Every structure is written in C-alpha cells, then in structure tokens.
Amino acid sequence: MTTPCARAAAVLGCFALVALGLSACEHTTNTRLVKPSVATSAESMGGMRALIAAAKHEGALRAIALPRDWANYGGLIDGFEKKYGIKVTVENPLGHSEDEIDALRKDGNRSTAPDVIDVGDTFARKAAAQNLLAPYKVAAYDLIPGNQKDPQARWSNNYGGYISIGCDAIRVKPCPETFADLLKPVYKGKVALEGDPPRSATAFASVYAAALANNGAFDNVQPGLDFFAELKNRGNFTPVNSNSATVARGRTPISINWDYINLHYADQFRNKGVNWQVAIPFDGSFAQYFALAINRNAPHPAAARLWHEYLFSPEGQNLRLRAYARPVLMDAMRQDGTLDEAAAARLPTVEGTPQFPTDAQLEKAKETVTQGWAKAVSGRRG
C-alpha cells in the first residue's frame, strides 16, 4: 500500500526523515533555491532540513485567535515548541476569523503581524481575494481532498466537525437536542452562540445549520436568520458569547458550537460540577472545516511554513483527533495506518455523508448573514 509520504515522494522527490516525523524533501536538482518568504514548498528552499534550520534561526512564530482549548491548540503549540525549540506567541486568543483578517490588513509586514491564521474557509477565501495570503503546499497537499483546499494553495483546510448543541444538564432540564427544541419557553435567556456571525466562522456556521433545520438550503440561508430572530423575540437568545469561561460559570448554559468544542467542554468540566451534554441536531446537520493560511508578509516566514507542515503531519493530525476534531487527512491516514484508531473511535456517530456548500453558495450566504444579522437579533439594519 502506498503511504502519503511515498505518494508525496513520487511528486516531490521526498524521503522519510523518521527522527523528525515529517516528509523530508532534500534538494536534488539544480533548480535555484528561494528564500522562505517566497517558498511555495519545502522543496523550493532546499527541503525540510533547510526549512527547519531557517525556522529555528527565526526562533519565533506569531499566531492569533488560537485558544488552547480549541481543537487541541494547547497540545499542538506545546508539541511544536518542544520539537523545534520555536516559541509560539498567540495574540487575542478569543478573537474570531474576521479579527484575524483585520490583523493581516492592518499590521501588514510589521513585526507585530501574525505569521499564520486559522479561519473558517469562507473567511480564507475572502483573505485570498484580498491578496493577504502566501501560496504554500505542505508535503501532504496532494492528499487533501480537492474541495478542502485552494487550487492556488493559498489556504488548506486542516480539521473540521459538526455544529452541535451543548447543554449544562444540571442547570437545564431537559437538555435540547434539536434546533426546534431551542424555541421552547423553558430555554428563556439560555441559548448562546460562540460569537457574532458576520465575524465568527463558528457562529456563521450555526446560522447555516439553523437554516437547514428550517427548510433552508445551502443556497438559502435566510431561514437561519429568521430562526434567530424568532429565538430573540421569544427571549431565548442571549447576546453573551460562549467560551470555556462562560460555560464553567453557567453564563451560557446552552451553547451552539462545533461538536469538538462541546465534547472538549464535557471532558474539561466533568469533575468541576458541570455536566455538559452534547447533541448533534438531526434537523440541522452541518459540517465544515477550518482553514490554515500564511500571511504573505509573515515576519517569520520559515516558522510559518514549518508550522503548517507540523499541523498537516500525522502527529499534528492525530493531536487534532484526540480532541474530537476530524483531521482533513483522516481517510488517507486510515489507509496508510497512521491514524490513531482509538481516538477515531471516540468520535460521535453522525448519520449520512457530510455535504458542503459550493464556493458560490458560501459567498452568497456570507453576504446575506453579514447584511441581515443585526436586523435579525436587534431590529436594526446591519
């Protein structure tokens, strides 16, 4: 059976550098090598050894909006720092996708700019269209499904999950399991989102899921806005953005969020007086991946590229999986034997095969939500 490394080798001329746990592409041609800031692959700058050396020389990586309890970023940051001795700094850890794009626009090529971003793929498309991202193909690029990456390699999806409903079963009885349940009077003032849908990829996806639960479609997200308008009119929607702190304190006893986030909360607070129950609503099943991308003016361009290689390596992908996030390379890793099967077995069962909106449908939905959200929840125009 051909492994991802072997298949990458056929294209890139790579060999496995076992000690590093990544594909190591050594420069074997007379092609002129490039500097990290314009490298479109590890091979283009001399291979993984050259990339690692350059990244270690930089010694730092600047990220943004990466909470440690989000899709195992704590474990990933610790693993990256230990493996390469490169310090990772995270600005605005509770920020959202739009905050990340704003940082790229505002900071430009300043030393304070983020090197890398992690955003919903809708926001990644927006950043690419604004020429904010650097094209880069990780060693496993060819193994990423075609509908989960930019053809120009300016962004690639790394992990994903399903929209779910999390509930504090001590404070709320009974816990809701569907979007229809959320409209019941018993949930007055209890239903929260992770952020503001025009700025947060998670909240945007929640509106999309609500649309599917209310006779909407990938090309018709308006029923999702109508649902949250009704939720607000009934007094069930709270404007408090949910996160681990609000969940722990009982401020957001019902939270619509990704299944991997809600499942992590269940583990995190199990012994802290919070019985967090998780349901994937069958009436609004919506799956999506999050994209990684590199700032085209990254202050640490080699470290940014090495970070991506790490997050797309089997080690990085399995760290995602151990926090309930579905790795984008999950099928390929299952085939080549690198998948953590025990962690995969812990994922919740979801009926059917996930479907994804087209680029055109995503853009239309994003525009509709951006223009209509403020009016939906406050009666004013966005």
Beta strands, then each sheet from edge to edge (+ up, - down):
strand 1: 15-17
strand 2: 22-24
strand 3: 60-64
strand 4: 87-91
strand 5: 116-120
strand 6: 133-134
strand 7: 156-168
strand 8: 191-193
strand 9: 254-258
strand 10: 276-279
strand 11: 287-295
strand 12: 326-327
sheet 1: 1+ 2-
sheet 2: 3+ 4+
sheet 3: 5+ 11- 6+
sheet 4: 5+ 11- 7+ 9- 8-
sheet 5: 5+ 11- 7+ 10-
sheet 6: 5+ 11- 7+ 12-
end
